[in-house]
Amino acid sequence: MSRTIFHGTAFAMCNDSKAQSNGIEEAFSALVNIIHRLRAPGGCPWDREQTAQSLKPFVIEETYEVIDAIDSGQPEEICEELGDLLLQIVLQAEIAAEQEHFTIEDVVRGISQKLIIRHPHVFGETSVKNTNEVLANWEQIKKKEKVGRGLFEGLPKPLPALQRAARIGEKAARVGFDWPDVDSVHDKVKEELAELEEAVASGSPDAVESELGDLLFSVAQWGRHLGHHPEEALRSCCVRFVHRFNIMEQSLGEAGLSFDDADIEMLEQFWQSAKES
């Protein structure tokens, strides 16, 4: 299989500067060659032992580290973590090339062609008025590309459940299956909350789990209609909770107390103080 890296096929369409395109190709080629050397005989023992399966945890970890870096707002951290994630992508492609499945060139060319095909309003003659029309066209093009596949088959199963719920709602909305407005989703959330309360009163664990899932799914759709990603909202909430809890824990220590010394009323006072600080 050829290991020649692409030479401007996609970049030539998207970059005004030929020098910039050459710089990108040179840097990318250098990375591919480094990873090829690490995997080659006489390379790094650890890298040579890795498989597509063994590297899965690293792909996930590096993805979340990118998200952490973006949340930090530090460009240097974002740049570094994007590099770590890119390493995982190129390494996976190198392993596939060794098995003669595909190369990194196939990966890059494939996504370039996909972007061109799915953006006819940029690279073709199609006209769109807004983002909603872009997304609707995107789904129609995908449908033609993957005849016979269900609407949700492209959603990764390992996605966090709340994020997956929001994406399911988004995809259903693109084909017209959605609540008409925010108030309608709010009413659905209240309905699901009432059903959860009934399930709790019934004493059936299975019913409680089912209704709790329905409630969380509805809340995810409510967040979507409000213009917020429920996964991001919950993650931010967790960060705030941990930060405030750490302040509370520190305040307890400064007062010569531990959690064993404090009842719930005292802890609530420390918690409110942490929120105010």
C-alpha positions in Angstrom: 0.0 0.0 0.0 1.3 3.5 -0.8 2.3 5.6 2.1 2.5 8.8 0.0 0.9 11.6 1.9 -1.7 13.7 0.0 -0.3 16.7 -1.9 -2.8 19.5 -1.8 -5.9 17.7 -3.1 -8.2 19.2 -0.5 -6.0 22.0 0.7 -5.7 23.5 -2.7 -9.5 24.1 -2.7 -9.5 25.7 0.7 -6.2 27.6 1.1 -5.4 30.8 -0.6 -1.8 30.5 0.4 0.3 27.8 -1.4 3.1 28.3 1.2 0.7 27.6 4.0 -0.6 24.5 2.3 3.0 23.2 1.8 3.7 23.9 5.5 0.7 21.9 6.6 1.7 19.0 4.3 5.3 19.1 5.6 4.3 19.1 9.2 1.7 16.4 8.8 4.1 14.2 6.7 6.7 14.5 9.5 4.2 13.3 12.1 3.2 10.3 9.9 6.8 9.4 9.3 7.6 9.6 13.0 4.8 7.2 13.9 5.8 4.9 11.1 9.3 4.8 12.5 8.0 4.1 16.0 6.0 1.1 14.7 8.7 -0.2 12.4 11.2 -2.9 13.4 13.7 -1.4 15.8 11.2 1.2 16.8 9.5 1.7 20.2 8.6 -1.7 21.9 5.5 -0.1 23.5 4.2 1.4 20.3 4.9 -1.8 18.3 2.8 -3.8 20.8 -0.3 -1.6 20.5 -3.5 -2.6 18.5 -6.5 -0.7 17.5 -8.4 -2.2 20.4 -5.6 -1.5 23.0 -5.6 2.2 22.0 -9.3 2.8 22.5 -9.0 4.0 26.1 -6.4 6.5 24.9 -8.6 7.9 22.2 -11.4 8.5 24.7 -9.0 10.0 27.3 -7.4 12.3 24.8 -10.7 13.5 23.5 -11.8 14.4 27.0 -8.5 16.2 27.6 -9.2 18.3 24.6 -12.5 19.2 26.1 -10.9 20.1 29.4 -8.3 22.3 27.5 -11.1 24.1 25.6 -12.9 24.8 28.9 -9.7 26.1 30.4 -9.5 28.8 27.6 -5.7 28.4 27.4 -4.7 28.3 23.7 -1.4 26.5 24.6 -3.2 23.7 26.3 -5.7 23.4 23.5 -2.9 23.2 21.0 -1.0 20.5 23.0 -4.1 18.4 23.6 -5.2 18.6 19.9 -1.7 17.2 19.1 -2.2 14.3 21.5 -5.5 13.5 19.9 -4.1 13.8 16.4 -1.4 11.3 17.5 -4.1 8.7 18.3 -5.8 9.3 14.9 -2.5 8.8 12.9 -1.5 5.9 15.1 -4.8 4.1 14.4 -4.4 4.7 10.6 -0.8 3.4 10.8 -2.0 0.2 12.3 -4.7 -0.1 9.7 -2.1 0.5 6.9 0.1 -2.3 8.3 -2.9 -4.6 7.9 -3.6 -3.2 4.4 -7.0 -1.9 5.4 -6.5 1.8 4.7 -3.9 4.5 5.1 -3.9 8.0 6.6 -4.1 9.3 3.1 -7.4 7.5 2.7 -8.6 9.0 6.0 -7.8 12.5 5.0 -9.1 12.2 1.4 -12.3 10.5 2.6 -13.2 13.3 5.1 -12.2 16.0 2.5 -14.5 14.5 -0.1 -17.3 14.1 2.5 -17.1 17.7 3.5 -17.2 18.9 -0.1 -20.2 16.6 -1.0 -22.1 17.6 2.2 -21.6 21.3 1.6 -23.2 21.9 -1.8 -24.1 25.4 -0.7 -20.3 26.2 -0.5 -18.8 24.0 -3.2 -21.8 23.6 -5.4 -24.9 25.5 -6.7 -27.3 24.9 -3.8 -28.6 27.9 -1.9 -29.5 27.9 1.8 -31.1 30.6 3.9 -30.0 29.5 7.4 -28.4 26.9 9.6 -31.6 24.8 9.8 -31.6 24.4 6.0 -27.9 23.4 6.1 -28.7 20.7 8.7 -31.7 19.5 6.7 -29.6 19.2 3.5 -26.9 17.4 5.5 -29.4 14.7 6.7 -30.8 14.3 3.1 -27.3 13.9 1.7 -26.3 11.4 4.4 -29.5 9.4 3.7 -28.6 9.1 0.0 -25.0 8.1 0.9 -26.1 5.4 3.3 -29.2 3.8 1.9 -30.8 1.3 4.2 -29.3 2.7 7.4 -31.6 3.9 10.1 -31.6 7.6 11.3 -29.7 6.8 14.5 -27.3 4.1 13.3 -24.5 6.6 13.0 -24.7 7.6 16.7 -21.8 6.0 18.6 -23.1 3.7 21.4 -20.3 4.7 23.8 -21.5 8.4 23.9 -22.4 9.6 27.3 -26.1 8.9 27.7 -27.2 12.6 28.2 -25.3 13.6 25.1 -26.7 10.7 23.2 -30.2 11.7 24.2 -29.7 15.2 22.9 -28.2 14.0 19.6 -31.2 11.6 19.2 -33.5 14.5 19.7 -31.6 16.6 17.2 -31.7 14.0 14.5 -35.4 13.3 15.0 -36.0 17.0 14.8 -34.3 17.2 11.4 -36.8 14.9 9.9 -39.7 16.8 11.5 -40.3 14.7 14.6 -40.1 17.2 17.5 -42.0 19.4 19.9 -43.3 22.6 18.2 -41.9 24.9 20.9 -40.1 25.2 24.3 -43.4 25.3 26.3 -44.4 21.9 24.8 -41.2 20.3 25.9 -41.6 21.9 29.4 -45.1 20.3 29.7 -43.5 17.0 28.7 -40.9 17.3 31.5 -43.6 18.0 34.0 -45.6 15.0 32.7 -42.6 12.7 33.1 -41.8 14.0 36.6 -45.4 13.2 37.6 -45.0 9.7 36.2 -41.8 9.2 38.0 -43.4 10.2 41.3 -46.2 7.7 40.6 -43.6 5.0 40.0 -41.8 5.8 43.2 -45.1 5.6 45.1 -45.8 2.2 43.4 -42.6 0.8 44.9 -41.5 -0.9 41.6 -37.8 -0.5 41.0 -38.2 -1.3 37.3 -40.9 1.3 36.9 -38.8 3.9 38.7 -35.8 3.3 36.5 -37.9 3.5 33.3 -39.6 6.7 34.3 -36.4 8.2 35.5 -34.9 7.6 32.1 -38.0 9.2 30.4 -37.6 12.2 32.6 -33.9 12.6 31.9 -34.5 12.2 28.2 -37.2 14.9 28.3 -34.9 17.2 30.2 -32.2 16.7 27.6 -34.7 17.8 24.9 -35.8 20.7 27.0 -32.2 21.9 27.2 -31.9 21.4 23.5 -34.9 23.6 22.8 -33.5 26.2 25.2 -30.3 26.3 23.2 -28.1 24.5 25.7 -26.2 21.2 25.4 -27.4 19.2 28.4 -24.1 17.3 28.6 -22.2 20.6 28.9 -24.7 22.0 31.4 -24.4 19.0 33.6 -20.6 18.9 33.3 -20.4 22.6 34.4 -22.7 21.8 37.3 -20.4 19.1 38.4 -17.4 21.4 38.2 -19.2 24.0 40.3 -20.3 21.4 42.9 -16.8 20.0 43.3 -15.3 23.5 43.6 -17.8 24.6 46.3 -17.5 21.3 48.1 -13.7 21.8 48.2 -14.2 25.3 49.7 -16.6 23.8 52.3 -14.1 21.1 53.2 -11.3 23.6 53.5 -13.5 25.9 55.7 -14.4 23.0 58.0 -10.7 22.2 58.4 -9.9 25.9 59.2 -12.6 25.7 61.9 -10.9 22.6 63.4 -13.8 20.4 62.2 -14.3 17.4 60.1 -17.4 16.0 58.4 -17.9 13.7 61.3 -18.2 16.8 63.6 -20.9 18.5 61.5 -24.6 17.8 61.2 -26.5 18.6 58.0 -27.6 22.0 59.3 -24.0 23.0 59.9 -22.9 21.6 56.5 -25.6 23.6 54.8 -24.3 26.8 56.4 -20.8 26.0 55.2 -22.2 25.2 51.8 -24.0 28.5 51.5 -20.9 30.3 52.6 -18.9 28.4 49.9 -21.5 29.5 47.3 -21.2 33.1 48.3 -17.5 33.1 48.1 
